[in-house]
Amino acid sequence: MIDELFKAADAMTRAEIPGYDWHFSLSSLPSADKTPCLRIWLLDDGHIKTVEWLPDGLTKELWKFEPNNGFSLPGFNYSSGKLKKIFGETRAELEKRCNDNLTPDETLGRFFNALKLIDPETFQNEFEQKVRGVFDRPTADKLLSSNASVFLDITDCEYPVASQVIMRRLNELLWLSYKPKHTNNADPYNPKELGLDEPFPRVLLPSLKVIRLRSQVEEVPAQTRYDRCESKGFPLGLESRKRIKRTLEWLSAEERISRTFGIAGKQEILFAYPSELPAEPPELAECFCGSSRDDESTFADIAASVIGQLKGQGEEAEKDVALEIFSLRKMDQARTKVVYYRNTSVDSLEAASRDWDAGFKNIPLLTWNRKDNKGKTFSFLAKPQTLFPVKLHKILNTVWTLSSSEIKQSKVKLFEPSTGLRLLLDTPEAAHTAYVMERFLSHSQTYFVTLCRAKGRDETTDFKNLVTYPGVFGLLLYKLGKTKEHYMNESAFQLGRFLRVADEIHRLYCEVVRPDDRLPELCGSSLLIPMLESPLRTFNQLTVRVIPYLKWVKRFRGQEESRQVRDWMDHWTTIVDKLYKLSWPTKPSPEERAQIFLGYLSSFPKSENETTEKEGTL
């Protein structure tokens, strides 16, 4: 992570973007969106005057002195068990660092004097009383039982503690008393400076919470054995530490979400920025993580907008702008790791984005059922939805199973958010893409078999993921060099269509000959799973099963359904002619199985030529 942050720091320096060096022992408060903060107003004698919510916009400007995790001032997570240590050791340590340069009349001087007079038990009783007096009972009960985020303040001052002025004053006092502990090793990024023999700074990041910029803890035996724990493993100096901390805080600032960073997962955050940083970076991270707005912007729309901005910036600089992209994941409570890194160009991103969007559209025309306001079912042409890259892993990790005739889903932790980034940005590796295809097919086969059976019965109204799941097949086939213009003319795709036509004829037979009977399992989709294993043997089985329906077709005349039957027989003849000229797989590969499913699900326009023309415009 340090290498990546120094590159970003250099970009900020070139762009003359100002930063502010908050002291290493200061931590920002949790985001007000997820953890609202309660301000406790103190009187000069240490008693509580009142409590109130801190304004959301103010919370992100506040900091707390936190020499030890969980024990901090002026902000902390309220717990009666922590009060004695917070008002004792933590307060004494903060005063010790500030008192030499503090005047008694200023806000912090009065604040520290009030803290000295606090009795933890009295404070607890007063706090609970004030909370119950100000808030309704459910809110009060929640605040008193959930480690609520609180911030102490002092009344009747020119500037309250909860203000940017006093926060900067606190930061100044801490730096004035700071005495760095140097090692004998030079800083590799700044040879003029010696490294520090102390833990690396902490930063509060969205999604990841508090992380250290580098931490090799003593609990790992190998690190202790070779004396490479904490800062000894990488002796970074004071100015270098300031730079990378300042940079990470700037990149992950709330106002730059979707621009320089985005949430890639529960424990992962993605950073993306141009090497020539403007003061207002384009929404580059949004290309990978998706829109944070409430609109319905598509991947193609966002990518085109961002690339347009980047190209404009590149023309001003008379060179192509390099793009830095990396992901941080919290591996466990103590470790955070760079799990993906990529340096690329705007032209490469433009080409990759175009291919990514084309991949999801690399599927035949599909039609699904929908119900109108009156409950009437009608068909509509599906528009493929292009997933944002870091969201692909959620679909890949979903496993579908059939239990008691009900389709269910569960989750596995096999693919990470970086899987989509690698498919988007990295040089294609056929083996890796084939593995992704094999796993996705294994996880989703039950879904597609059930979907095909519902499609044959004309019952897809309640199915979910219809605009995304087929597109994943399209993307993976595209990455394997299989475009729809080619695979739609291959035997696997045609075998899927052959099964579909068999189902359509079987369904029409049942509607005409046995209209009062419950629709049975259709002959084509009932053989989907065998077709995935042995096409030739399954084809032969199907030709036997359809004999009764073909005999019915020959003598069926004079009804509306007869026209539909003749149309399906025309499709079947065309498919059989194609299959006769093609070589068949003995045992279909995962890519060929995907083609079988897409073949079954594909729509049937009036003619095969019309199919090719329309599908080519997707």
Order of alpha helices (4+ residues) and beta strands (2+ residues): alpha-beta-beta-beta-alpha-beta-beta-beta-alpha-alpha-alpha-alpha-beta-alpha-beta-beta-beta-beta-alpha-alpha-beta-beta-alpha-alpha-beta-beta-alpha-beta-beta-alpha-beta-beta-alpha-alpha-alpha-alpha-alpha-alpha-alpha-alpha-alpha-alpha-alpha
